[in-house]
Amino acid sequence: MTRNKLSDLNDHLFMALERLGDEDLKGEDLDQEIERSNALTTVAGKIIDNGRLILDAQKTAAEYNGRRNVNLELLNG
């Protein structure tokens, strides 16, 4: 099973942007690509929100425990 990381998200978003910019894409194919891009945007937003929650929790835990650094590895699963 493929395991995506938060760092892969930009690549997926830019690939969707490139597909939407294809001037040969028209009609039903364009509509399908727009629908797929909207779904990708929704999922990406949830992934970003989850990453932000993990980061905020790490910051709070670090502050509470007197640490200066947070564990960013948790952002990648």
C-alpha positions as CSV (number, residue, x, y, z in Angstrom):
1,M,0.0,0.0,0.0
2,T,1.4,3.4,-1.0
3,R,1.8,5.7,1.9
4,N,1.7,9.4,1.0
5,K,3.3,12.0,3.1
6,L,2.4,15.6,3.7
7,S,5.3,16.6,1.5
8,D,3.6,14.9,-1.5
9,L,0.6,17.1,-1.3
10,N,2.2,20.0,-3.2
11,D,3.0,17.6,-6.1
12,H,-0.5,16.4,-6.3
13,L,-2.0,19.9,-6.2
14,F,0.4,21.2,-8.9
15,M,-0.3,18.2,-11.1
16,A,-4.0,19.0,-10.8
17,L,-3.3,22.6,-11.7
18,E,-1.3,21.5,-14.8
19,R,-4.2,19.2,-15.9
20,L,-6.6,22.1,-15.6
21,G,-4.3,24.3,-17.6
22,D,-4.3,21.9,-20.6
23,E,-5.9,23.9,-23.4
24,D,-6.8,20.7,-25.2
25,L,-9.1,19.6,-22.4
26,K,-12.7,20.5,-23.3
27,G,-16.3,19.6,-22.7
28,E,-17.0,16.5,-20.6
29,D,-13.3,15.8,-20.1
30,L,-12.8,19.3,-18.7
31,D,-15.9,18.9,-16.5
32,Q,-14.5,15.7,-15.1
33,E,-11.2,17.2,-14.4
34,I,-12.8,20.2,-12.6
35,E,-14.8,17.7,-10.5
36,R,-11.7,15.7,-9.7
37,S,-9.8,18.9,-8.8
38,N,-12.6,20.1,-6.5
39,A,-12.5,16.7,-4.7
40,L,-8.7,16.9,-4.4
41,T,-9.0,20.4,-3.0
42,T,-11.5,19.3,-0.4
43,V,-9.3,16.4,0.7
44,A,-6.1,18.6,0.7
45,G,-7.9,21.0,3.0
46,K,-8.6,18.2,5.4
47,I,-5.0,17.0,5.3
48,I,-3.7,20.5,5.9
49,D,-6.2,21.0,8.8
50,N,-5.0,17.7,10.3
51,G,-1.4,18.7,10.0
52,R,-2.1,22.0,11.6
53,L,-3.8,20.3,14.5
54,I,-0.8,17.9,15.0
55,L,1.6,20.9,14.9
56,D,-0.5,22.9,17.4
57,A,-0.6,19.9,19.7
58,Q,3.2,19.5,19.5
59,K,3.7,23.2,20.2
60,T,1.5,23.0,23.2
61,A,3.2,19.8,24.5
62,A,6.6,21.3,24.0
63,E,5.6,24.5,25.8
64,Y,4.0,22.5,28.6
65,N,7.1,20.3,29.0
66,G,9.6,23.1,28.8
67,R,11.0,22.1,25.4
68,R,11.9,24.5,22.7
69,N,11.5,22.1,19.8
70,V,8.6,20.2,18.4
71,N,8.6,16.7,16.8
72,L,7.8,17.5,13.1
73,E,8.1,13.8,12.2
74,L,4.5,13.3,13.4
75,L,3.3,15.5,10.5
76,N,4.4,12.8,8.1
77,G,2.4,10.1,9.8
